[in-house]
Amino acid sequence: MATVRLDMVFKKADGRNSRVSVDNAREDVTALEVSTFMDNLITKGVFEPNASAFVEKVSAEIVSIETSELTLV
């Protein structure tokens, strides 16, 4: 079973970076969709970790983890 996660990194007003992860992301999400989503999070002020708003996009990546259960004998 594969698990897909979207990891987005933002620069905050205090100069530090903060990561937001979305579990069960679509594998076919586009860079434009992610960029637009990140812009909306910044513009709407959705998150303010430690009272410091997001001010800039830093990076984004799709992380896919394949899990295989083992049968123990």
N, C-alpha and C positions, 0 to 999 in steps of 0.2 A: 504494500500500500504506500502510495506517495503522498507526502504532505507538502503543500506549497505555501510559502509565506512571502509577503511583500515587506521589505525593510526600507524605511525612508529615514534619512538623516537630515536634520535641520540645524541651522545656526540660530541661536537665541540672541536676544537683545544684550545679554551679558557677555557675549562672545564665545560661550561654550556651545558644544553640540549636544543634541538630544535626538534619540532614535524613537520612531514610532513603527510598530510592526502590526501587520494585518494578517491574521491566520486565515487559512483556506482561501487564499487569493486565486483568481483565475490564472491559469498558466499562460493564456494568450493575451494578457493585459498588455497594452502598448505603452511605449515611453510617453507618448502624447497624453494618454489618459492619466498616467501617474503624475506627470508634470502638472496637468490641470488640477488634479486632486490636491497636490501639494500646495499649489498656488491658492486654492480655496481655503485650505487649513490656515495658511498664513493670513490671508485677507480677512477671514471671518474671526480670527483670534480664538479658534477652537481650543487650543491647548496653551497653557502658560505654566510650564513646570517651574517650580520655585519662583513664581511671580515674574517670570521672564519670558516674554512672547517670542514666538518664532518670527524671524525676520528674513531668512534666506534659505533656499534649497541647497543642500550640499551634495547628496547622492541618493540613489535608490537602486535596489536590486531585488530580483526574484530569487528566493532560496527554495530549492526543491530537495526534500529529504526522502529517500527510499528506505522503507522499513520492511524487513523480512523476519517474521517470527520463526524461531527455532524450536523444534520439537526435542525436548530433553529426554534422554533414555537412562 
